[in-house]
């Protein structure tokens, strides 16, 4: 399998869920893989609870840079090959938000769902 970009953190499966009513830290695991011949995120929807801290580790195993963006949270990263980045933000707004590669418009996006 061809992997373009890995977004990796220790977590429970591909989607991390927070405990009800408690502020906690969500650890996400997302991989960029080929889907029907096009790069895309392996998880369609990532669900976290509003108020929680979200930790990501972003890896890029390809020779070219790749992006990771969530506009609603002001996140716009360019991940260079073999130079992992760590990213932390607080899920302060409830709603549905697009996760996408700002460098490659054909890259299939994912969704961040922040629930109350």
Chimera marker file (.cmm) of the C-alpha trace (Angstrom):
<marker_set name="trace">
<marker id="1" x="0.000" y="0.000" z="0.000" r="1" g="1" b="0" radius="0.5"/>
<marker id="2" x="1.299" y="3.458" z="-0.917" r="1" g="1" b="0" radius="0.5"/>
<marker id="3" x="1.255" y="5.902" z="2.001" r="1" g="1" b="0" radius="0.5"/>
<marker id="4" x="1.558" y="9.596" z="1.296" r="1" g="1" b="0" radius="0.5"/>
<marker id="5" x="1.262" y="11.176" z="4.730" r="1" g="1" b="0" radius="0.5"/>
<marker id="6" x="0.708" y="9.669" z="8.164" r="1" g="1" b="0" radius="0.5"/>
<marker id="7" x="-0.935" y="11.550" z="10.985" r="1" g="1" b="0" radius="0.5"/>
<marker id="8" x="-0.203" y="9.402" z="13.995" r="1" g="1" b="0" radius="0.5"/>
<marker id="9" x="-0.713" y="9.579" z="17.750" r="1" g="1" b="0" radius="0.5"/>
<marker id="10" x="-1.364" y="6.923" z="20.350" r="1" g="1" b="0" radius="0.5"/>
<marker id="11" x="-5.099" y="6.409" z="20.573" r="1" g="1" b="0" radius="0.5"/>
<marker id="12" x="-8.083" y="4.115" z="20.621" r="1" g="1" b="0" radius="0.5"/>
<marker id="13" x="-8.552" y="2.963" z="17.049" r="1" g="1" b="0" radius="0.5"/>
<marker id="14" x="-8.828" y="5.637" z="14.400" r="1" g="1" b="0" radius="0.5"/>
<marker id="15" x="-11.239" y="7.863" z="16.284" r="1" g="1" b="0" radius="0.5"/>
<marker id="16" x="-10.718" y="9.111" z="19.812" r="1" g="1" b="0" radius="0.5"/>
<marker id="17" x="-13.787" y="9.817" z="21.915" r="1" g="1" b="0" radius="0.5"/>
<marker id="18" x="-13.738" y="11.844" z="25.105" r="1" g="1" b="0" radius="0.5"/>
<marker id="19" x="-15.484" y="10.975" z="28.360" r="1" g="1" b="0" radius="0.5"/>
<marker id="20" x="-18.838" y="12.717" z="28.794" r="1" g="1" b="0" radius="0.5"/>
<marker id="21" x="-18.664" y="15.941" z="30.750" r="1" g="1" b="0" radius="0.5"/>
<marker id="22" x="-14.932" y="15.763" z="31.443" r="1" g="1" b="0" radius="0.5"/>
<marker id="23" x="-12.254" y="17.740" z="29.693" r="1" g="1" b="0" radius="0.5"/>
<marker id="24" x="-9.609" y="15.332" z="28.480" r="1" g="1" b="0" radius="0.5"/>
<marker id="25" x="-7.003" y="14.838" z="25.784" r="1" g="1" b="0" radius="0.5"/>
<marker id="26" x="-7.962" y="13.110" z="22.538" r="1" g="1" b="0" radius="0.5"/>
<marker id="27" x="-5.203" y="11.275" z="20.662" r="1" g="1" b="0" radius="0.5"/>
<marker id="28" x="-5.917" y="10.792" z="16.964" r="1" g="1" b="0" radius="0.5"/>
<marker id="29" x="-4.663" y="8.326" z="14.406" r="1" g="1" b="0" radius="0.5"/>
<marker id="30" x="-5.185" y="9.193" z="10.757" r="1" g="1" b="0" radius="0.5"/>
<marker id="31" x="-3.274" y="7.899" z="7.735" r="1" g="1" b="0" radius="0.5"/>
<marker id="32" x="-3.151" y="9.258" z="4.250" r="1" g="1" b="0" radius="0.5"/>
<marker id="33" x="-3.626" y="6.372" z="1.819" r="1" g="1" b="0" radius="0.5"/>
<marker id="34" x="-4.647" y="5.824" z="-1.776" r="1" g="1" b="0" radius="0.5"/>
<marker id="35" x="-8.437" y="5.629" z="-2.099" r="1" g="1" b="0" radius="0.5"/>
<marker id="36" x="-9.611" y="4.670" z="-5.586" r="1" g="1" b="0" radius="0.5"/>
<marker id="37" x="-6.205" y="5.735" z="-6.887" r="1" g="1" b="0" radius="0.5"/>
<marker id="38" x="-6.225" y="9.169" z="-5.206" r="1" g="1" b="0" radius="0.5"/>
<marker id="39" x="-4.582" y="10.269" z="-1.950" r="1" g="1" b="0" radius="0.5"/>
<marker id="40" x="-6.985" y="10.676" z="0.950" r="1" g="1" b="0" radius="0.5"/>
<marker id="41" x="-7.268" y="10.314" z="4.705" r="1" g="1" b="0" radius="0.5"/>
<marker id="42" x="-7.997" y="6.784" z="5.920" r="1" g="1" b="0" radius="0.5"/>
<marker id="43" x="-10.595" y="8.030" z="8.401" r="1" g="1" b="0" radius="0.5"/>
<marker id="44" x="-13.612" y="9.852" z="7.009" r="1" g="1" b="0" radius="0.5"/>
<marker id="45" x="-14.724" y="11.369" z="10.329" r="1" g="1" b="0" radius="0.5"/>
<marker id="46" x="-12.806" y="12.110" z="13.526" r="1" g="1" b="0" radius="0.5"/>
<marker id="47" x="-15.045" y="12.782" z="16.539" r="1" g="1" b="0" radius="0.5"/>
<marker id="48" x="-13.961" y="14.693" z="19.659" r="1" g="1" b="0" radius="0.5"/>
<marker id="49" x="-15.780" y="16.465" z="22.474" r="1" g="1" b="0" radius="0.5"/>
<marker id="50" x="-15.927" y="20.262" z="22.708" r="1" g="1" b="0" radius="0.5"/>
<marker id="51" x="-13.420" y="21.547" z="25.258" r="1" g="1" b="0" radius="0.5"/>
<marker id="52" x="-11.009" y="18.665" z="24.867" r="1" g="1" b="0" radius="0.5"/>
<marker id="53" x="-7.345" y="18.997" z="23.968" r="1" g="1" b="0" radius="0.5"/>
<marker id="54" x="-6.489" y="17.236" z="20.687" r="1" g="1" b="0" radius="0.5"/>
<marker id="55" x="-2.942" y="15.917" z="20.116" r="1" g="1" b="0" radius="0.5"/>
<marker id="56" x="-1.652" y="14.934" z="16.671" r="1" g="1" b="0" radius="0.5"/>
<marker id="57" x="1.673" y="13.736" z="15.384" r="1" g="1" b="0" radius="0.5"/>
<marker id="58" x="2.050" y="14.434" z="11.680" r="1" g="1" b="0" radius="0.5"/>
<marker id="59" x="4.447" y="12.384" z="9.539" r="1" g="1" b="0" radius="0.5"/>
<marker id="60" x="5.170" y="12.577" z="5.812" r="1" g="1" b="0" radius="0.5"/>
<marker id="61" x="6.890" y="9.583" z="4.209" r="1" g="1" b="0" radius="0.5"/>
<marker id="62" x="6.859" y="10.856" z="0.608" r="1" g="1" b="0" radius="0.5"/>
<marker id="63" x="9.585" y="12.873" z="-1.105" r="1" g="1" b="0" radius="0.5"/>
<marker id="64" x="7.233" y="15.861" z="-1.577" r="1" g="1" b="0" radius="0.5"/>
<marker id="65" x="5.688" y="18.129" z="1.093" r="1" g="1" b="0" radius="0.5"/>
<marker id="66" x="2.036" y="17.572" z="2.067" r="1" g="1" b="0" radius="0.5"/>
<marker id="67" x="-0.441" y="19.756" z="3.902" r="1" g="1" b="0" radius="0.5"/>
<marker id="68" x="-2.770" y="19.401" z="6.869" r="1" g="1" b="0" radius="0.5"/>
<marker id="69" x="-5.440" y="22.077" z="7.394" r="1" g="1" b="0" radius="0.5"/>
<marker id="70" x="-8.529" y="22.728" z="9.505" r="1" g="1" b="0" radius="0.5"/>
<marker id="71" x="-9.648" y="26.271" z="8.645" r="1" g="1" b="0" radius="0.5"/>
<marker id="72" x="-12.031" y="26.715" z="11.599" r="1" g="1" b="0" radius="0.5"/>
<marker id="73" x="-9.139" y="26.210" z="14.022" r="1" g="1" b="0" radius="0.5"/>
<marker id="74" x="-6.570" y="28.218" z="12.064" r="1" g="1" b="0" radius="0.5"/>
<marker id="75" x="-4.489" y="25.097" z="11.406" r="1" g="1" b="0" radius="0.5"/>
<marker id="76" x="-2.421" y="25.169" z="8.215" r="1" g="1" b="0" radius="0.5"/>
<marker id="77" x="0.712" y="23.033" z="8.262" r="1" g="1" b="0" radius="0.5"/>
<marker id="78" x="3.142" y="21.968" z="5.569" r="1" g="1" b="0" radius="0.5"/>
<marker id="79" x="4.800" y="18.707" z="6.517" r="1" g="1" b="0" radius="0.5"/>
<marker id="80" x="8.192" y="18.124" z="4.943" r="1" g="1" b="0" radius="0.5"/>
<marker id="81" x="9.318" y="14.574" z="4.127" r="1" g="1" b="0" radius="0.5"/>
<marker id="82" x="10.626" y="12.658" z="7.149" r="1" g="1" b="0" radius="0.5"/>
<marker id="83" x="10.250" y="15.679" z="9.457" r="1" g="1" b="0" radius="0.5"/>
<marker id="84" x="7.444" y="14.810" z="11.909" r="1" g="1" b="0" radius="0.5"/>
<marker id="85" x="5.483" y="17.608" z="13.516" r="1" g="1" b="0" radius="0.5"/>
<marker id="86" x="3.373" y="17.593" z="16.648" r="1" g="1" b="0" radius="0.5"/>
<marker id="87" x="0.174" y="19.582" z="16.726" r="1" g="1" b="0" radius="0.5"/>
<marker id="88" x="-2.078" y="20.363" z="19.696" r="1" g="1" b="0" radius="0.5"/>
<marker id="89" x="-5.281" y="22.384" z="19.760" r="1" g="1" b="0" radius="0.5"/>
<marker id="90" x="-8.355" y="22.717" z="21.949" r="1" g="1" b="0" radius="0.5"/>
<marker id="91" x="-11.663" y="21.741" z="20.359" r="1" g="1" b="0" radius="0.5"/>
<marker id="92" x="-13.301" y="25.019" z="21.421" r="1" g="1" b="0" radius="0.5"/>
<marker id="93" x="-16.052" y="25.151" z="18.769" r="1" g="1" b="0" radius="0.5"/>
<marker id="94" x="-18.759" y="22.539" z="18.242" r="1" g="1" b="0" radius="0.5"/>
<marker id="95" x="-19.559" y="21.685" z="14.648" r="1" g="1" b="0" radius="0.5"/>
<marker id="96" x="-18.406" y="19.872" z="11.544" r="1" g="1" b="0" radius="0.5"/>
<marker id="97" x="-15.088" y="20.981" z="10.052" r="1" g="1" b="0" radius="0.5"/>
<marker id="98" x="-13.150" y="19.938" z="6.951" r="1" g="1" b="0" radius="0.5"/>
<marker id="99" x="-9.652" y="18.404" z="7.266" r="1" g="1" b="0" radius="0.5"/>
<marker id="100" x="-7.755" y="18.733" z="3.996" r="1" g="1" b="0" radius="0.5"/>
<marker id="101" x="-4.387" y="18.978" z="2.263" r="1" g="1" b="0" radius="0.5"/>
<marker id="102" x="-4.072" y="22.620" z="1.193" r="1" g="1" b="0" radius="0.5"/>
<marker id="103" x="-1.241" y="21.738" z="-1.215" r="1" g="1" b="0" radius="0.5"/>
<marker id="104" x="-3.160" y="19.151" z="-3.250" r="1" g="1" b="0" radius="0.5"/>
<marker id="105" x="-6.812" y="20.020" z="-4.078" r="1" g="1" b="0" radius="0.5"/>
<marker id="106" x="-7.460" y="16.492" z="-5.436" r="1" g="1" b="0" radius="0.5"/>
<marker id="107" x="-6.555" y="14.985" z="-2.055" r="1" g="1" b="0" radius="0.5"/>
<marker id="108" x="-9.739" y="13.501" z="-0.542" r="1" g="1" b="0" radius="0.5"/>
<marker id="109" x="-10.620" y="15.349" z="2.696" r="1" g="1" b="0" radius="0.5"/>
<marker id="110" x="-11.761" y="14.076" z="6.085" r="1" g="1" b="0" radius="0.5"/>
<marker id="111" x="-14.111" y="15.612" z="8.651" r="1" g="1" b="0" radius="0.5"/>
<marker id="112" x="-13.534" y="16.762" z="12.237" r="1" g="1" b="0" radius="0.5"/>
<marker id="113" x="-16.773" y="16.487" z="14.230" r="1" g="1" b="0" radius="0.5"/>
<marker id="114" x="-16.714" y="18.375" z="17.541" r="1" g="1" b="0" radius="0.5"/>
<marker id="115" x="-19.706" y="17.437" z="19.708" r="1" g="1" b="0" radius="0.5"/>
<marker id="116" x="-21.068" y="19.183" z="22.813" r="1" g="1" b="0" radius="0.5"/>
<link id1="1" id2="2" r="1" g="1" b="0" radius="0.2"/>
<link id1="2" id2="3" r="1" g="1" b="0" radius="0.2"/>
<link id1="3" id2="4" r="1" g="1" b="0" radius="0.2"/>
<link id1="4" id2="5" r="1" g="1" b="0" radius="0.2"/>
<link id1="5" id2="6" r="1" g="1" b="0" radius="0.2"/>
<link id1="6" id2="7" r="1" g="1" b="0" radius="0.2"/>
<link id1="7" id2="8" r="1" g="1" b="0" radius="0.2"/>
<link id1="8" id2="9" r="1" g="1" b="0" radius="0.2"/>
<link id1="9" id2="10" r="1" g="1" b="0" radius="0.2"/>
<link id1="10" id2="11" r="1" g="1" b="0" radius="0.2"/>
<link id1="11" id2="12" r="1" g="1" b="0" radius="0.2"/>
<link id1="12" id2="13" r="1" g="1" b="0" radius="0.2"/>
<link id1="13" id2="14" r="1" g="1" b="0" radius="0.2"/>
<link id1="14" id2="15" r="1" g="1" b="0" radius="0.2"/>
<link id1="15" id2="16" r="1" g="1" b="0" radius="0.2"/>
<link id1="16" id2="17" r="1" g="1" b="0" radius="0.2"/>
<link id1="17" id2="18" r="1" g="1" b="0" radius="0.2"/>
<link id1="18" id2="19" r="1" g="1" b="0" radius="0.2"/>
<link id1="19" id2="20" r="1" g="1" b="0" radius="0.2"/>
<link id1="20" id2="21" r="1" g="1" b="0" radius="0.2"/>
<link id1="21" id2="22" r="1" g="1" b="0" radius="0.2"/>
<link id1="22" id2="23" r="1" g="1" b="0" radius="0.2"/>
<link id1="23" id2="24" r="1" g="1" b="0" radius="0.2"/>
<link id1="24" id2="25" r="1" g="1" b="0" radius="0.2"/>
<link id1="25" id2="26" r="1" g="1" b="0" radius="0.2"/>
<link id1="26" id2="27" r="1" g="1" b="0" radius="0.2"/>
<link id1="27" id2="28" r="1" g="1" b="0" radius="0.2"/>
<link id1="28" id2="29" r="1" g="1" b="0" radius="0.2"/>
<link id1="29" id2="30" r="1" g="1" b="0" radius="0.2"/>
<link id1="30" id2="31" r="1" g="1" b="0" radius="0.2"/>
<link id1="31" id2="32" r="1" g="1" b="0" radius="0.2"/>
<link id1="32" id2="33" r="1" g="1" b="0" radius="0.2"/>
<link id1="33" id2="34" r="1" g="1" b="0" radius="0.2"/>
<link id1="34" id2="35" r="1" g="1" b="0" radius="0.2"/>
<link id1="35" id2="36" r="1" g="1" b="0" radius="0.2"/>
<link id1="36" id2="37" r="1" g="1" b="0" radius="0.2"/>
<link id1="37" id2="38" r="1" g="1" b="0" radius="0.2"/>
<link id1="38" id2="39" r="1" g="1" b="0" radius="0.2"/>
<link id1="39" id2="40" r="1" g="1" b="0" radius="0.2"/>
<link id1="40" id2="41" r="1" g="1" b="0" radius="0.2"/>
<link id1="41" id2="42" r="1" g="1" b="0" radius="0.2"/>
<link id1="42" id2="43" r="1" g="1" b="0" radius="0.2"/>
<link id1="43" id2="44" r="1" g="1" b="0" radius="0.2"/>
<link id1="44" id2="45" r="1" g="1" b="0" radius="0.2"/>
<link id1="45" id2="46" r="1" g="1" b="0" radius="0.2"/>
<link id1="46" id2="47" r="1" g="1" b="0" radius="0.2"/>
<link id1="47" id2="48" r="1" g="1" b="0" radius="0.2"/>
<link id1="48" id2="49" r="1" g="1" b="0" radius="0.2"/>
<link id1="49" id2="50" r="1" g="1" b="0" radius="0.2"/>
<link id1="50" id2="51" r="1" g="1" b="0" radius="0.2"/>
<link id1="51" id2="52" r="1" g="1" b="0" radius="0.2"/>
<link id1="52" id2="53" r="1" g="1" b="0" radius="0.2"/>
<link id1="53" id2="54" r="1" g="1" b="0" radius="0.2"/>
<link id1="54" id2="55" r="1" g="1" b="0" radius="0.2"/>
<link id1="55" id2="56" r="1" g="1" b="0" radius="0.2"/>
<link id1="56" id2="57" r="1" g="1" b="0" radius="0.2"/>
<link id1="57" id2="58" r="1" g="1" b="0" radius="0.2"/>
<link id1="58" id2="59" r="1" g="1" b="0" radius="0.2"/>
<link id1="59" id2="60" r="1" g="1" b="0" radius="0.2"/>
<link id1="60" id2="61" r="1" g="1" b="0" radius="0.2"/>
<link id1="61" id2="62" r="1" g="1" b="0" radius="0.2"/>
<link id1="62" id2="63" r="1" g="1" b="0" radius="0.2"/>
<link id1="63" id2="64" r="1" g="1" b="0" radius="0.2"/>
<link id1="64" id2="65" r="1" g="1" b="0" radius="0.2"/>
<link id1="65" id2="66" r="1" g="1" b="0" radius="0.2"/>
<link id1="66" id2="67" r="1" g="1" b="0" radius="0.2"/>
<link id1="67" id2="68" r="1" g="1" b="0" radius="0.2"/>
<link id1="68" id2="69" r="1" g="1" b="0" radius="0.2"/>
<link id1="69" id2="70" r="1" g="1" b="0" radius="0.2"/>
<link id1="70" id2="71" r="1" g="1" b="0" radius="0.2"/>
<link id1="71" id2="72" r="1" g="1" b="0" radius="0.2"/>
<link id1="72" id2="73" r="1" g="1" b="0" radius="0.2"/>
<link id1="73" id2="74" r="1" g="1" b="0" radius="0.2"/>
<link id1="74" id2="75" r="1" g="1" b="0" radius="0.2"/>
<link id1="75" id2="76" r="1" g="1" b="0" radius="0.2"/>
<link id1="76" id2="77" r="1" g="1" b="0" radius="0.2"/>
<link id1="77" id2="78" r="1" g="1" b="0" radius="0.2"/>
<link id1="78" id2="79" r="1" g="1" b="0" radius="0.2"/>
<link id1="79" id2="80" r="1" g="1" b="0" radius="0.2"/>
<link id1="80" id2="81" r="1" g="1" b="0" radius="0.2"/>
<link id1="81" id2="82" r="1" g="1" b="0" radius="0.2"/>
<link id1="82" id2="83" r="1" g="1" b="0" radius="0.2"/>
<link id1="83" id2="84" r="1" g="1" b="0" radius="0.2"/>
<link id1="84" id2="85" r="1" g="1" b="0" radius="0.2"/>
<link id1="85" id2="86" r="1" g="1" b="0" radius="0.2"/>
<link id1="86" id2="87" r="1" g="1" b="0" radius="0.2"/>
<link id1="87" id2="88" r="1" g="1" b="0" radius="0.2"/>
<link id1="88" id2="89" r="1" g="1" b="0" radius="0.2"/>
<link id1="89" id2="90" r="1" g="1" b="0" radius="0.2"/>
<link id1="90" id2="91" r="1" g="1" b="0" radius="0.2"/>
<link id1="91" id2="92" r="1" g="1" b="0" radius="0.2"/>
<link id1="92" id2="93" r="1" g="1" b="0" radius="0.2"/>
<link id1="93" id2="94" r="1" g="1" b="0" radius="0.2"/>
<link id1="94" id2="95" r="1" g="1" b="0" radius="0.2"/>
<link id1="95" id2="96" r="1" g="1" b="0" radius="0.2"/>
<link id1="96" id2="97" r="1" g="1" b="0" radius="0.2"/>
<link id1="97" id2="98" r="1" g="1" b="0" radius="0.2"/>
<link id1="98" id2="99" r="1" g="1" b="0" radius="0.2"/>
<link id1="99" id2="100" r="1" g="1" b="0" radius="0.2"/>
<link id1="100" id2="101" r="1" g="1" b="0" radius="0.2"/>
<link id1="101" id2="102" r="1" g="1" b="0" radius="0.2"/>
<link id1="102" id2="103" r="1" g="1" b="0" radius="0.2"/>
<link id1="103" id2="104" r="1" g="1" b="0" radius="0.2"/>
<link id1="104" id2="105" r="1" g="1" b="0" radius="0.2"/>
<link id1="105" id2="106" r="1" g="1" b="0" radius="0.2"/>
<link id1="106" id2="107" r="1" g="1" b="0" radius="0.2"/>
<link id1="107" id2="108" r="1" g="1" b="0" radius="0.2"/>
<link id1="108" id2="109" r="1" g="1" b="0" radius="0.2"/>
<link id1="109" id2="110" r="1" g="1" b="0" radius="0.2"/>
<link id1="110" id2="111" r="1" g="1" b="0" radius="0.2"/>
<link id1="111" id2="112" r="1" g="1" b="0" radius="0.2"/>
<link id1="112" id2="113" r="1" g="1" b="0" radius="0.2"/>
<link id1="113" id2="114" r="1" g="1" b="0" radius="0.2"/>
<link id1="114" id2="115" r="1" g="1" b="0" radius="0.2"/>
<link id1="115" id2="116" r="1" g="1" b="0" radius="0.2"/>
</marker_set>
